[in-house]
Amino acid sequence: MLTTIQNYEIINFTPEGKELSLLANNNLLEILYKKYSFGFQDGGCLIFASLISSFVENSKIVSVGRRGNSDHFAVSMKSKYGNIYIDSDGVFTKDEIIFKQFQMELFALVPSYEHIIIEEYDLHEFNTLDIVFDESIISDMKKDYGSLLVKILKDLQG
């Protein structure tokens, strides 16, 4: 187990998950808020996923949600913990990120977590009119926090 949810709070058990969550929800969130009035879990998740995937070779941006809907974005990659998923809340197994999406976002829209799927996402293949994607914010995040992200992600890879 890499992560759990208690009383609607996400608890990371790995040092890398804790570091990523703190960095995302403190420092990186400030950069996002300068331009937009939302965070990584309510509109900026593709920005965070794109940032992370830009540092990890062979990683994939995935959509986590209802079939045919891009409810949430994360990064899929191999790590010292096996195959993992990363979003601004930390590091998850496949089952953990699916359960998190159900518990934290989609419980009112689907009858159970079994209705949530993970699909590889290609930014250029899908209609992204309702998705915020901003290269300039990603560039600012890389400039200010890229070296720290590289360290955390290398630690994750082992």
DRENTORKOL-3810 file (N, C-alpha, C; in nm, 4 decimals):
REM DRENTORKOL-3810
@n.u->0.0846; n.v->-0.1176; n.w->0.0000; ca.u->0.0000; ca.v->0.0000; ca.w->0.0000; c.u->0.0893; c.v->0.1241; c.w->0.0000
@n.u->0.0636; n.v->0.2124; n.w->-0.0975; ca.u->0.1404; ca.v->0.3361; ca.w->-0.1097; c.u->0.0676; c.v->0.4559; c.w->-0.0511
@n.u->-0.0661; n.v->0.4486; n.w->-0.0549; ca.u->-0.1500; ca.v->0.5616; ca.w->-0.0130; c.u->-0.2817; c.v->0.5076; c.w->0.0419
@n.u->-0.3432; n.v->0.5836; n.w->0.1312; ca.u->-0.4769; ca.v->0.5490; ca.w->0.1775; c.u->-0.5573; c.v->0.6776; c.w->0.1962
@n.u->-0.6857; n.v->0.6619; n.w->0.2160; ca.u->-0.7729; ca.v->0.7763; ca.w->0.2428; c.u->-0.8388; c.v->0.7537; c.w->0.3776
@n.u->-0.8275; n.v->0.8523; n.w->0.4652; ca.u->-0.8936; ca.v->0.8478; ca.w->0.5957; c.u->-0.9668; c.v->0.9802; c.w->0.6152
@n.u->-1.0969; n.v->0.9725; n.w->0.6386; ca.u->-1.1777; ca.v->1.0932; ca.w->0.6584; c.u->-1.1566; c.v->1.1952; c.w->0.5469
@n.u->-1.1573; n.v->1.1477; n.w->0.4234; ca.u->-1.1393; ca.v->1.2305; ca.w->0.3040; c.u->-1.0046; c.v->1.3015; c.w->0.3008
@n.u->-0.9073; n.v->1.2475; n.w->0.3690; ca.u->-0.7709; ca.v->1.2996; ca.w->0.3635; c.u->-0.6816; c.v->1.1907; c.w->0.3062
@n.u->-0.5973; n.v->1.2291; n.w->0.2102; ca.u->-0.5067; ca.v->1.1341; ca.w->0.1470; c.u->-0.3791; c.v->1.1269; c.w->0.2286
@n.u->-0.3397; n.v->1.0051; n.w->0.2626; ca.u->-0.2196; ca.v->0.9832; ca.w->0.3429; c.u->-0.1209; c.v->0.9020; c.w->0.2601
@n.u->-0.0049; n.v->0.9618; n.w->0.2341; ca.u->0.1019; ca.v->0.8959; ca.w->0.1590; c.u->0.1912; c.v->0.8184; c.w->0.2542
@n.u->0.2253; n.v->0.6966; n.w->0.2167; ca.u->0.3145; ca.v->0.6147; ca.w->0.2983; c.u->0.4587; c.v->0.6176; c.w->0.2488
@n.u->0.4805; n.v->0.6666; n.w->0.1262; ca.u->0.6167; ca.v->0.6718; ca.w->0.0731; c.u->0.6735; c.v->0.8117; c.w->0.0925
@n.u->0.8045; n.v->0.8215; n.w->0.1129; ca.u->0.8645; ca.v->0.9554; ca.w->0.1257; c.u->0.8476; c.v->1.0370; c.w->-0.0029
@n.u->0.8548; n.v->0.9702; n.w->-0.1179; ca.u->0.8399; ca.v->1.0418; ca.w->-0.2452; c.u->0.6972; c.v->1.0945; c.w->-0.2631
@n.u->0.5988; n.v->1.0149; n.w->-0.2233; ca.u->0.4596; ca.v->1.0596; ca.w->-0.2314; c.u->0.4350; c.v->1.1803; c.w->-0.1433
@n.u->0.4923; n.v->1.1768; n.w->-0.0233; ca.u->0.4785; ca.v->1.2910; ca.w->0.0677; c.u->0.5439; c.v->1.4159; c.w->0.0087
@n.u->0.6661; n.v->1.4000; n.w->-0.0454; ca.u->0.7374; ca.v->1.5140; ca.w->-0.1028; c.u->0.6633; c.v->1.5724; c.w->-0.2230
@n.u->0.6149; n.v->1.4846; n.w->-0.3129; ca.u->0.5416; ca.v->1.5321; ca.w->-0.4303; c.u->0.4152; c.v->1.6070; c.w->-0.3915
@n.u->0.3419; n.v->1.5521; n.w->-0.2971; ca.u->0.2180; ca.v->1.6150; ca.w->-0.2532; c.u->0.2446; c.v->1.7519; c.w->-0.1908
@n.u->0.3448; n.v->1.7599; n.w->-0.1052; ca.u->0.3790; ca.v->1.8888; ca.w->-0.0429; c.u->0.4242; c.v->1.9909; c.w->-0.1467
@n.u->0.5111; n.v->1.9488; n.w->-0.2375; ca.u->0.5600; ca.v->2.0396; ca.w->-0.3414; c.u->0.4452; c.v->2.0869; c.w->-0.4299
@n.u->0.3603; n.v->1.9937; n.w->-0.4713; ca.u->0.2485; ca.v->2.0293; ca.w->-0.5602; c.u->0.1503; c.v->2.1227; c.w->-0.4914
@n.u->0.1104; n.v->2.0881; n.w->-0.3711; ca.u->0.0017; ca.v->2.1612; ca.w->-0.3064; c.u->0.0457; c.v->2.2856; c.w->-0.2303
@n.u->0.1730; n.v->2.3101; n.w->-0.2268; ca.u->0.2235; ca.v->2.4341; ca.w->-0.1694; c.u->0.2862; c.v->2.5196; c.w->-0.2795
@n.u->0.4034; n.v->2.4809; n.w->-0.3263; ca.u->0.4801; ca.v->2.5630; ca.w->-0.4191; c.u->0.4221; c.v->2.5691; c.w->-0.5602
@n.u->0.3953; n.v->2.4544; n.w->-0.6207; ca.u->0.3474; ca.v->2.4540; ca.w->-0.7590; c.u->0.2080; c.v->2.5140; c.w->-0.7706
@n.u->0.1273; n.v->2.4932; n.w->-0.6702; ca.u->-0.0081; ca.v->2.5476; ca.w->-0.6701; c.u->-0.0070; c.v->2.7004; c.w->-0.6761
@n.u->0.0902; n.v->2.7620; n.w->-0.6115; ca.u->0.1030; ca.v->2.9081; ca.w->-0.6158; c.u->0.1205; c.v->2.9577; c.w->-0.7583
@n.u->0.2025; n.v->2.8874; n.w->-0.8361; ca.u->0.2264; ca.v->2.9255; ca.w->-0.9759; c.u->0.0963; c.v->2.9135; c.w->-1.0557
@n.u->0.0212; n.v->2.8062; n.w->-1.0324; ca.u->-0.1054; ca.v->2.7862; ca.w->-1.1021; c.u->-0.2070; c.v->2.8949; c.w->-1.0649
@n.u->-0.2148; n.v->2.9272; n.w->-0.9362; ca.u->-0.3112; ca.v->3.0278; ca.w->-0.8893; c.u->-0.2831; c.v->3.1685; c.w->-0.9423
@n.u->-0.1595; n.v->3.1966; n.w->-0.9792; ca.u->-0.1287; ca.v->3.3291; ca.w->-1.0334; c.u->-0.2070; c.v->3.3575; c.w->-1.1613
@n.u->-0.2394; n.v->3.2516; n.w->-1.2361; ca.u->-0.3093; ca.v->3.2710; ca.w->-1.3631; c.u->-0.4530; c.v->3.2198; c.w->-1.3612
@n.u->-0.4777; n.v->3.1140; n.w->-1.2853; ca.u->-0.6105; ca.v->3.0523; ca.w->-1.2843; c.u->-0.6639; c.v->3.0462; c.w->-1.1412
@n.u->-0.7938; n.v->3.0326; n.w->-1.1288; ca.u->-0.8536; ca.v->3.0278; ca.w->-0.9945; c.u->-0.8958; c.v->2.8861; c.w->-0.9580
@n.u->-0.8118; n.v->2.7897; n.w->-0.9877; ca.u->-0.8384; ca.v->2.6507; ca.w->-0.9511; c.u->-0.7077; c.v->2.5796; c.w->-0.9244
@n.u->-0.7190; n.v->2.4607; n.w->-0.8689; ca.u->-0.6009; ca.v->2.3838; ca.w->-0.8342; c.u->-0.5828; c.v->2.2628; c.w->-0.9231
@n.u->-0.4998; n.v->2.1700; n.w->-0.8780; ca.u->-0.4677; ca.v->2.0513; ca.w->-0.9568; c.u->-0.5795; c.v->1.9484; c.w->-0.9580
@n.u->-0.6670; n.v->1.9515; n.w->-0.8599; ca.u->-0.7756; ca.v->1.8541; ca.w->-0.8553; c.u->-0.9058; c.v->1.9089; c.w->-0.9137
@n.u->-0.9063; n.v->2.0342; n.w->-0.9518; ca.u->-1.0298; ca.v->2.0913; ca.w->-1.0064; c.u->-1.0034; c.v->2.1725; c.w->-1.1327
@n.u->-0.9181; n.v->2.1205; n.w->-1.2197; ca.u->-0.8950; ca.v->2.1844; ca.w->-1.3487; c.u->-0.7513; c.v->2.1844; c.w->-1.3960
@n.u->-0.6561; n.v->2.1753; n.w->-1.3069; ca.u->-0.5158; ca.v->2.1836; ca.w->-1.3455; c.u->-0.4407; c.v->2.0516; c.w->-1.3463
@n.u->-0.5129; n.v->1.9400; n.w->-1.3396; ca.u->-0.4468; ca.v->1.8096; ca.w->-1.3286; c.u->-0.3652; c.v->1.7736; c.w->-1.4527
@n.u->-0.4095; n.v->1.8182; n.w->-1.5714; ca.u->-0.3328; ca.v->1.7897; ca.w->-1.6928; c.u->-0.2005; c.v->1.8660; c.w->-1.6920
@n.u->-0.2016; n.v->1.9849; n.w->-1.6366; ca.u->-0.0764; ca.v->2.0622; ca.w->-1.6247; c.u->0.0223; c.v->1.9859; c.w->-1.5365
@n.u->-0.0244; n.v->1.9366; n.w->-1.4215; ca.u->0.0645; ca.v->1.8628; ca.w->-1.3317; c.u->0.1133; c.v->1.7337; c.w->-1.3980
@n.u->0.0234; n.v->1.6605; n.w->-1.4630; ca.u->0.0621; ca.v->1.5354; ca.w->-1.5290; c.u->0.1642; c.v->1.5615; c.w->-1.6399
@n.u->0.1447; n.v->1.6677; n.w->-1.7155; ca.u->0.2390; ca.v->1.7016; ca.w->-1.8224; c.u->0.3758; c.v->1.7387; c.w->-1.7657
@n.u->0.3748; n.v->1.8118; n.w->-1.6563; ca.u->0.4997; ca.v->1.8484; ca.w->-1.5899; c.u->0.5766; c.v->1.7237; c.w->-1.5471
@n.u->0.5098; n.v->1.6339; n.w->-1.4766; ca.u->0.5758; ca.v->1.5126; ca.w->-1.4279; c.u->0.6255; c.v->1.4269; c.w->-1.5444
@n.u->0.5413; n.v->1.4068; n.w->-1.6456; ca.u->0.5802; ca.v->1.3188; ca.w->-1.7567; c.u->0.6965; c.v->1.3759; c.w->-1.8369
@n.u->0.7146; n.v->1.5086; n.w->-1.8338; ca.u->0.8262; ca.v->1.5685; ca.w->-1.9075; c.u->0.9615; c.v->1.5313; c.w->-1.8476
@n.u->0.9625; n.v->1.4854; n.w->-1.7233; ca.u->1.0864; ca.v->1.4474; ca.w->-1.6562; c.u->1.1116; c.v->1.2963; c.w->-1.6563
@n.u->1.0120; n.v->1.2161; n.w->-1.6928; ca.u->1.0246; ca.v->1.0704; ca.w->-1.6792; c.u->1.0088; c.v->1.0039; c.w->-1.8153
@n.u->1.1190; n.v->0.9488; n.w->-1.8648; ca.u->1.1160; ca.v->0.8779; ca.w->-1.9921; c.u->1.0250; c.v->0.7547; c.w->-1.9795
@n.u->0.9521; n.v->0.7257; n.w->-2.0828; ca.u->0.8600; ca.v->0.6116; ca.w->-2.0900; c.u->0.7415; c.v->0.6228; c.w->-1.9945
@n.u->0.7156; n.v->0.7403; n.w->-1.9426; ca.u->0.5937; ca.v->0.7593; ca.w->-1.8630; c.u->0.4795; c.v->0.7909; c.w->-1.9590
@n.u->0.3563; n.v->0.7773; n.w->-1.9086; ca.u->0.2392; ca.v->0.8040; ca.w->-1.9914; c.u->0.1400; c.v->0.8888; c.w->-1.9132
@n.u->0.0797; n.v->0.9839; n.w->-1.9807; ca.u->-0.0314; ca.v->1.0575; ca.w->-1.9212; c.u->-0.1560; c.v->0.9720; c.w->-1.9391
@n.u->-0.2288; n.v->0.9540; n.w->-1.8312; ca.u->-0.3501; ca.v->0.8721; ca.w->-1.8360; c.u->-0.4692; c.v->0.9518; c.w->-1.7841
@n.u->-0.5848; n.v->0.9137; n.w->-1.8344; ca.u->-0.7110; ca.v->0.9682; ca.w->-1.7866; c.u->-0.7697; c.v->0.8671; c.w->-1.6887
@n.u->-0.8129; n.v->0.9155; n.w->-1.5735; ca.u->-0.8731; ca.v->0.8301; ca.w->-1.4714; c.u->-1.0161; c.v->0.8780; c.w->-1.4516
@n.u->-1.1122; n.v->0.7949; n.w->-1.4867; ca.u->-1.2502; ca.v->0.8386; ca.w->-1.4705; c.u->-1.3497; c.v->0.7505; c.w->-1.5425
@n.u->-1.4610; n.v->0.8102; n.w->-1.5742; ca.u->-1.5674; ca.v->0.7391; ca.w->-1.6437; c.u->-1.5274; c.v->0.7180; c.w->-1.7890
@n.u->-1.5679; n.v->0.6056; n.w->-1.8464; ca.u->-1.5367; ca.v->0.5765; ca.w->-1.9868; c.u->-1.5824; c.v->0.6925; c.w->-2.0748
@n.u->-1.4897; n.v->0.7412; n.w->-2.1596; ca.u->-1.5222; ca.v->0.8496; ca.w->-2.2499; c.u->-1.5144; c.v->0.9886; c.w->-2.1891
@n.u->-1.4810; n.v->0.9982; n.w->-2.0613; ca.u->-1.4693; ca.v->1.1278; ca.w->-1.9935; c.u->-1.3283; c.v->1.1435; c.w->-1.9378
@n.u->-1.2734; n.v->1.2606; n.w->-1.9544; ca.u->-1.1432; ca.v->1.2910; ca.w->-1.8954; c.u->-1.1674; c.v->1.3588; c.w->-1.7616
@n.u->-1.2026; n.v->1.2792; n.w->-1.6615; ca.u->-1.2353; ca.v->1.3346; ca.w->-1.5305; c.u->-1.1118; c.v->1.3820; c.w->-1.4548
@n.u->-1.0000; n.v->1.3111; n.w->-1.4750; ca.u->-0.8782; ca.v->1.3434; ca.w->-1.4005; c.u->-0.7591; c.v->1.2886; c.w->-1.4778
@n.u->-0.6449; n.v->1.3564; n.w->-1.4650; ca.u->-0.5237; ca.v->1.3098; ca.w->-1.5312; c.u->-0.4169; c.v->1.2771; c.w->-1.4289
@n.u->-0.3383; n.v->1.1757; n.w->-1.4605; ca.u->-0.2270; ca.v->1.1335; ca.w->-1.3773; c.u->-0.1156; c.v->1.0853; c.w->-1.4701
@n.u->-0.0050; n.v->1.0452; n.w->-1.4111; ca.u->0.1068; ca.v->0.9899; ca.w->-1.4873; c.u->0.1262; c.v->0.8454; c.w->-1.4441
@n.u->0.1415; n.v->0.7600; n.w->-1.5423; ca.u->0.1722; ca.v->0.6193; ca.w->-1.5183; c.u->0.3207; c.v->0.5991; c.w->-1.5469
@n.u->0.3903; n.v->0.5303; n.w->-1.4549; ca.u->0.5338; ca.v->0.5048; ca.w->-1.4747; c.u->0.5782; c.v->0.3840; c.w->-1.3934
@n.u->0.6934; n.v->0.3320; n.w->-1.4296; ca.u->0.7548; ca.v->0.2245; ca.w->-1.3519; c.u->0.8393; c.v->0.2870; c.w->-1.2414
@n.u->0.8412; n.v->0.2213; n.w->-1.1249; ca.u->0.9178; ca.v->0.2744; ca.w->-1.0124; c.u->0.9734; c.v->0.1587; c.w->-0.9300
@n.u->1.0459; n.v->0.1928; n.w->-0.8258; ca.u->1.0961; ca.v->0.0896; ca.w->-0.7352; c.u->0.9826; c.v->0.0200; c.w->-0.6616
@n.u->0.8627; n.v->0.0776; n.w->-0.6644; ca.u->0.7453; ca.v->0.0173; ca.w->-0.6019; c.u->0.6623; c.v->-0.0633; c.w->-0.7022
@n.u->0.7065; n.v->-0.0694; n.w->-0.8267; ca.u->0.6300; ca.v->-0.1346; ca.w->-0.9330; c.u->0.5645; c.v->-0.0277; c.w->-1.0199
@n.u->0.4591; n.v->-0.0655; n.w->-1.0898; ca.u->0.3864; ca.v->0.0318; ca.w->-1.1719; c.u->0.3074; c.v->0.1238; c.w->-1.0785
@n.u->0.3235; n.v->0.2547; n.w->-1.0992; ca.u->0.2577; ca.v->0.3522; ca.w->-1.0115; c.u->0.1874; c.v->0.4591; c.w->-1.0941
@n.u->0.1050; n.v->0.5360; n.w->-1.0247; ca.u->0.0357; ca.v->0.6509; ca.w->-1.0815; c.u->0.0646; c.v->0.7699; c.w->-0.9909
@n.u->0.0932; n.v->0.8837; n.w->-1.0544; ca.u->0.1268; ca.v->1.0043; ca.w->-0.9795; c.u->0.0290; c.v->1.1146; c.w->-1.0171
@n.u->-0.0234; n.v->1.1822; n.w->-0.9161; ca.u->-0.0929; ca.v->1.3087; ca.w->-0.9364; c.u->-0.0500; c.v->1.4016; c.w->-0.8241
@n.u->-0.1119; n.v->1.5154; n.w->-0.8122; ca.u->-0.0662; ca.v->1.6136; ca.w->-0.7134; c.u->-0.0898; c.v->1.5694; c.w->-0.5690
@n.u->-0.1630; n.v->1.4604; n.w->-0.5496; ca.u->-0.1832; ca.v->1.4074; ca.w->-0.4146; c.u->-0.0783; c.v->1.3057; c.w->-0.3743
@n.u->0.0066; n.v->1.2623; n.w->-0.4680; ca.u->0.1119; ca.v->1.1686; ca.w->-0.4320; c.u->0.1260; c.v->1.0527; c.w->-0.5281
@n.u->0.1628; n.v->0.9378; n.w->-0.4719; ca.u->0.1967; ca.v->0.8178; ca.w->-0.5475; c.u->0.0959; c.v->0.7081; c.w->-0.5130
@n.u->0.0445; n.v->0.6410; n.w->-0.6171; ca.u->-0.0635; ca.v->0.5435; ca.w->-0.5990; c.u->-0.0398; c.v->0.4170; c.w->-0.6797
@n.u->-0.0948; n.v->0.3065; n.w->-0.6328; ca.u->-0.1091; ca.v->0.1884; ca.w->-0.7173; c.u->-0.2307; c.v->0.2124; c.w->-0.8063
@n.u->-0.2521; n.v->0.1236; n.w->-0.9013; ca.u->-0.3693; ca.v->0.1366; ca.w->-0.9895; c.u->-0.4991; c.v->0.1355; c.w->-0.9092
@n.u->-0.5135; n.v->0.0390; n.w->-0.8209; ca.u->-0.6362; ca.v->0.0301; ca.w->-0.7414; c.u->-0.6550; c.v->0.1521; c.w->-0.6516
@n.u->-0.5452; n.v->0.2043; n.w->-0.5973; ca.u->-0.5543; ca.v->0.3198; ca.w->-0.5079; c.u->-0.5998; c.v->0.4461; c.w->-0.5807
@n.u->-0.5486; n.v->0.4700; n.w->-0.7017; ca.u->-0.5892; ca.v->0.5927; ca.w->-0.7717; c.u->-0.7334; c.v->0.5816; c.w->-0.8205
@n.u->-0.7745; n.v->0.4617; n.w->-0.8586; ca.u->-0.9147; ca.v->0.4420; ca.w->-0.8976; c.u->-1.0048; c.v->0.4658; c.w->-0.7775
@n.u->-0.9701; n.v->0.4085; n.w->-0.6634; ca.u->-1.0508; ca.v->0.4265; ca.w->-0.5430; c.u->-1.0529; c.v->0.5732; c.w->-0.4996
@n.u->-0.9371; n.v->0.6403; n.w->-0.5111; ca.u->-0.9308; ca.v->0.7829; ca.w->-0.4758; c.u->-1.0263; c.v->0.8639; c.w->-0.5628
@n.u->-1.0258; n.v->0.8389; n.w->-0.6910; ca.u->-1.1158; ca.v->0.9129; ca.w->-0.7800; c.u->-1.2617; c.v->0.8884; c.w->-0.7444
@n.u->-1.2933; n.v->0.7666; n.w->-0.7098; ca.u->-1.4305; ca.v->0.7370; ca.w->-0.6698; c.u->-1.4645; c.v->0.8102; c.w->-0.5401
@n.u->-1.3816; n.v->0.7955; n.w->-0.4394; ca.u->-1.4081; ca.v->0.8544; ca.w->-0.3071; c.u->-1.4101; c.v->1.0068; c.w->-0.3082
@n.u->-1.3147; n.v->1.0655; n.w->-0.3783; ca.u->-1.2942; ca.v->1.2099; ca.w->-0.3687; c.u->-1.3669; c.v->1.2906; c.w->-0.4769
@n.u->-1.4006; n.v->1.2271; n.w->-0.5900; ca.u->-1.4534; ca.v->1.3047; ca.w->-0.7010; c.u->-1.5824; c.v->1.2496; c.w->-0.7619
@n.u->-1.5913; n.v->1.1185; n.w->-0.7803; ca.u->-1.6956; ca.v->1.0638; ca.w->-0.8669; c.u->-1.8037; c.v->0.9829; c.w->-0.7964
@n.u->-1.8036; n.v->0.9809; n.w->-0.6645; ca.u->-1.8993; ca.v->0.8967; ca.w->-0.5919; c.u->-2.0447; c.v->0.9290; c.w->-0.6258
@n.u->-2.0727; n.v->1.0523; n.w->-0.6615; ca.u->-2.2110; ca.v->1.0901; ca.w->-0.6947; c.u->-2.2459; c.v->1.0598; c.w->-0.8406
@n.u->-2.1456; n.v->1.0264; n.w->-0.9219; ca.u->-2.1681; ca.v->1.0071; ca.w->-1.0647; c.u->-2.1669; c.v->0.8616; c.w->-1.1098
@n.u->-2.1033; n.v->0.7756; n.w->-1.0332; ca.u->-2.0975; ca.v->0.6330; ca.w->-1.0695; c.u->-2.1373; c.v->0.5498; c.w->-0.9480
@n.u->-2.1980; n.v->0.4333; n.w->-0.9717; ca.u->-2.2459; ca.v->0.3537; ca.w->-0.8587; c.u->-2.1352; c.v->0.2903; c.w->-0.7738
@n.u->-2.0174; n.v->0.2643; n.w->-0.8338; ca.u->-1.9073; ca.v->0.2049; ca.w->-0.7569; c.u->-1.7757; c.v->0.2313; c.w->-0.8284
@n.u->-1.6675; n.v->0.2052; n.w->-0.7589; ca.u->-1.5359; ca.v->0.2305; ca.w->-0.8174; c.u->-1.5067; c.v->0.1388; c.w->-0.9351
@n.u->-1.5788; n.v->0.0281; n.w->-0.9496; ca.u->-1.5591; ca.v->-0.0607; ca.w->-1.0633; c.u->-1.5933; c.v->0.0068; c.w->-1.1960
@n.u->-1.6658; n.v->0.1190; n.w->-1.1915; ca.u->-1.7033; ca.v->0.1913; ca.w->-1.3131; c.u->-1.5997; c.v->0.2950; c.w->-1.3546
@n.u->-1.4903; n.v->0.3032; n.w->-1.2827; ca.u->-1.3836; ca.v->0.3988; ca.w->-1.3139; c.u->-1.2714; c.v->0.3232; c.w->-1.3849
@n.u->-1.2255; n.v->0.3797; n.w->-1.4952; ca.u->-1.1209; ca.v->0.3148; ca.w->-1.5740; c.u->-1.0015; c.v->0.4090; c.w->-1.5911
@n.u->-0.8901; n.v->0.3503; n.w->-1.6324; ca.u->-0.7694; ca.v->0.4266; ca.w->-1.6643; c.u->-0.7394; c.v->0.4033; c.w->-1.8112
@n.u->-0.7261; n.v->0.5138; n.w->-1.8859; ca.u->-0.6963; ca.v->0.5055; ca.w->-2.0285; c.u->-0.5770; c.v->0.5949; c.w->-2.0595
@n.u->-0.4905; n.v->0.5483; n.w->-2.1492; ca.u->-0.3808; ca.v->0.6332; ca.w->-2.1927; c.u->-0.4392; c.v->0.7542; c.w->-2.2648
@n.u->-0.3799; n.v->0.8687; n.w->-2.2444; ca.u->-0.4320; ca.v->0.9933; ca.w->-2.2994; c.u->-0.3290; c.v->1.0556; c.w->-2.3921
@n.u->-0.3714; n.v->1.0937; n.w->-2.5102; ca.u->-0.2858; ca.v->1.1657; ca.w->-2.6040; c.u->-0.3447; c.v->1.3045; c.w->-2.6231
@n.u->-0.2737; n.v->1.4028; n.w->-2.5784; ca.u->-0.3195; ca.v->1.5415; ca.w->-2.5815; c.u->-0.3607; c.v->1.5848; c.w->-2.7223
@n.u->-0.2946; n.v->1.5306; n.w->-2.8229; ca.u->-0.3198; ca.v->1.5742; ca.w->-2.9602; c.u->-0.4331; c.v->1.4976; c.w->-3.0288
@n.u->-0.4744; n.v->1.3858; n.w->-2.9702; ca.u->-0.5795; ca.v->1.3046; ca.w->-3.0312; c.u->-0.7192; c.v->1.3444; c.w->-2.9886
@n.u->-0.7318; n.v->1.4040; n.w->-2.8713; ca.u->-0.8637; ca.v->1.4278; ca.w->-2.8143; c.u->-0.8994; c.v->1.5755; c.w->-2.8163
@n.u->-1.0275; n.v->1.6031; n.w->-2.8115; ca.u->-1.0766; ca.v->1.7396; ca.w->-2.8021; c.u->-1.0448; c.v->1.7915; c.w->-2.6620
@n.u->-0.9671; n.v->1.8966; n.w->-2.6555; ca.u->-0.9246; ca.v->1.9476; ca.w->-2.5246; c.u->-0.9844; c.v->2.0838; c.w->-2.4940
@n.u->-1.0972; n.v->2.1164; n.w->-2.5536; ca.u->-1.1569; ca.v->2.2477; ca.w->-2.5310; c.u->-1.1933; c.v->2.2720; c.w->-2.3850
@n.u->-1.2297; n.v->2.1652; n.w->-2.3142; ca.u->-1.2707; ca.v->2.1815; ca.w->-2.1749; c.u->-1.1581; c.v->2.1517; c.w->-2.0765
@n.u->-1.0367; n.v->2.1382; n.w->-2.1272; ca.u->-0.9221; ca.v->2.1034; ca.w->-2.0434; c.u->-0.8215; c.v->2.2172; c.w->-2.0494
@n.u->-0.7727; n.v->2.2574; n.w->-1.9337; ca.u->-0.6736; ca.v->2.3635; ca.w->-1.9298; c.u->-0.5351; c.v->2.3028; c.w->-1.9492
@n.u->-0.4656; n.v->2.3548; n.w->-2.0490; ca.u->-0.3283; ca.v->2.3124; ca.w->-2.0741; c.u->-0.2497; c.v->2.4381; c.w->-2.1068
@n.u->-0.1476; n.v->2.4681; n.w->-2.0306; ca.u->-0.0760; ca.v->2.5937; ca.w->-2.0446; c.u->0.0744; c.v->2.5680; c.w->-2.0341
@n.u->0.1416; n.v->2.5694; n.w->-2.1490; ca.u->0.2862; ca.v->2.5432; ca.w->-2.1530; c.u->0.3658; c.v->2.6448; c.w->-2.0725
@n.u->0.3186; n.v->2.7705; n.w->-2.0663; ca.u->0.3954; ca.v->2.8723; ca.w->-1.9944; c.u->0.3984; c.v->2.8439; c.w->-1.8439
@n.u->0.2894; n.v->2.7917; n.w->-1.7904; ca.u->0.2880; ca.v->2.7561; ca.w->-1.6477; c.u->0.3794; c.v->2.6367; c.w->-1.6229
@n.u->0.3761; n.v->2.5391; n.w->-1.7125; ca.u->0.4651; ca.v->2.4231; ca.w->-1.6993; c.u->0.6097; c.v->2.4694; c.w->-1.7038
@n.u->0.6405; n.v->2.5599; n.w->-1.7931; ca.u->0.7765; ca.v->2.6145; ca.w->-1.8035; c.u->0.8183; c.v->2.6854; c.w->-1.6748
@n.u->0.7286; n.v->2.7656; n.w->-1.6174; ca.u->0.7590; ca.v->2.8337; ca.w->-1.4901; c.u->0.7832; c.v->2.7336; c.w->-1.3785
@n.u->0.7029; n.v->2.6276; n.w->-1.3729; ca.u->0.7193; ca.v->2.5250; ca.w->-1.2696; c.u->0.8528; c.v->2.4533; c.w->-1.2856
@n.u->0.8906; n.v->2.4240; n.w->-1.4097; ca.u->1.0195; ca.v->2.3589; ca.w->-1.4355; c.u->1.1346; c.v->2.4486; c.w->-1.3923
@n.u->1.1229; n.v->2.5767; n.w->-1.4263; ca.u->1.2301; ca.v->2.6714; ca.w->-1.3936; c.u->1.2493; c.v->2.6808; c.w->-1.2424
@n.u->1.1400; n.v->2.6916; n.w->-1.1696; ca.u->1.1487; ca.v->2.7133; ca.w->-1.0251; c.u->1.1714; c.v->2.5847; c.w->-0.9455
@n.u->1.1154; n.v->2.4724; n.w->-0.9914; ca.u->1.1173; ca.v->2.3511; ca.w->-0.9092; c.u->1.1623; c.v->2.2258; c.w->-0.9828
@n.u->1.2138; n.v->2.2430; n.w->-1.1044; ca.u->1.2551; ca.v->2.1282; ca.w->-1.1852; c.u->1.3599; c.v->2.0410; c.w->-1.1195
@n.u->1.4610; n.v->2.1013; n.w->-1.0595; ca.u->1.5678; ca.v->2.0202; ca.w->-0.9992; c.u->1.5156; c.v->1.9383; c.w->-0.8817
@n.u->1.4251; n.v->1.9935; n.w->-0.8028; ca.u->1.3671; ca.v->1.9189; ca.w->-0.6917; c.u->1.2792; c.v->1.8051; c.w->-0.7441
@n.u->1.2002; n.v->1.8323; n.w->-0.8478; ca.u->1.1174; ca.v->1.7265; ca.w->-0.9076; c.u->1.2034; c.v->1.6141; c.w->-0.9632
@n.u->1.3124; n.v->1.6492; n.w->-1.0298; ca.u->1.4026; ca.v->1.5472; ca.w->-1.0842; c.u->1.4558; c.v->1.4593; c.w->-0.9713
@n.u->1.4954; n.v->1.5174; n.w->-0.8604; ca.u->1.5465; ca.v->1.4402; ca.w->-0.7466; c.u->1.4399; c.v->1.3440; c.w->-0.6936
@n.u->1.3185; n.v->1.3939; n.w->-0.6718; ca.u->1.2101; ca.v->1.3092; ca.w->-0.6196; c.u->1.1800; c.v->1.1954; c.w->-0.7171
@n.u->1.1708; n.v->1.2273; n.w->-0.8452; ca.u->1.1373; ca.v->1.1253; ca.w->-0.9450; c.u->1.2493; c.v->1.0228; c.w->-0.9608
@n.u->1.3734; n.v->1.0648; n.w->-0.9502; ca.u->1.4857; ca.v->0.9678; ca.w->-0.9540; c.u->1.4806; c.v->0.8763; c.w->-0.8313
@n.u->1.4486; n.v->0.9322; n.w->-0.7154; ca.u->1.4331; ca.v->0.8506; ca.w->-0.5952; c.u->1.3226; c.v->0.7469; c.w->-0.6150
@n.u->1.2153; n.v->0.7872; n.w->-0.6794; ca.u->1.1031; ca.v->0.6945; ca.w->-0.7056; c.u->1.1458; c.v->0.5809; c.w->-0.7963
@n.u->1.2313; n.v->0.6118; n.w->-0.8932; ca.u->1.2739; ca.v->0.5098; ca.w->-0.9874; c.u->1.3762; c.v->0.4147; c.w->-0.9275
@n.u->1.4363; n.v->0.4552; n.w->-0.8183; ca.u->1.5296; ca.v->0.3665; ca.w->-0.7472; c.u->1.6681; c.v->0.3747; c.w->-0.7938
END
